[in-house]
Amino acid sequence: MKPVVLASASASRAAILKAAGVVFETVGAGVDETAIKSQLLATGAAPSVIAERLAAEKSRQASRVRPDALVIGADQTLELDGALVDKAANLAEARARLMALRGRTHQLHAAVAAAEDGDVIWRKIESPALTARDFSDAFLDGYLARAGELLLASVGCYFLEGDGAQLFERIDGDYFAVLGLPLLPVLAMLRDRGALPR
């Protein structure tokens, strides 16, 4: 079997792959995400395009370090009203973010790419739509108090794996993509490339 490498520091993505029975290593991607985002935003690129480009660059860069492996890179962006939303810097921003999402629908663009020997050979993007319920200020304050600064690791300031699911009334799209990795297409690609048994 061809070795699999995940070019991501995301604990969520690693947990998804591990739970699915994929044997892999994790390496840093060595990509300046801020610079790439800035360049793409200056050209008017959509949030989905930014996610796709970052995923591809992560896989490409890491595969130069591990040319023997099939390297998976992934990225996720949040789009609200057509604009890219970045991670919150502190809990005050996280509260403002969740209030902005309250009662509204936003999209998460979960992009994944695979590279071999420095060349991107496969790409996929899923864009689930999430509709937050009109939760109360009391619920929001309790959620922030329970989750704390862990929420700053998520662009939406929520985790569906826990009680963050209570923030929502509807989710249209792939659950794994919401978590940051469109798993089923990744597994199919790994089988096609000889990294998982058929």
Helices and strands as residue ranges (DSSP letters): E 4-7, H 11-19, E 25-26, H 33-42, H 47-65, E 70-80, E 83-85, H 91-101, E 105-116, E 119-126, E 129-132, H 137-147, G 148-153, G 163-167, E 168-172, H 175-179, H 183-192
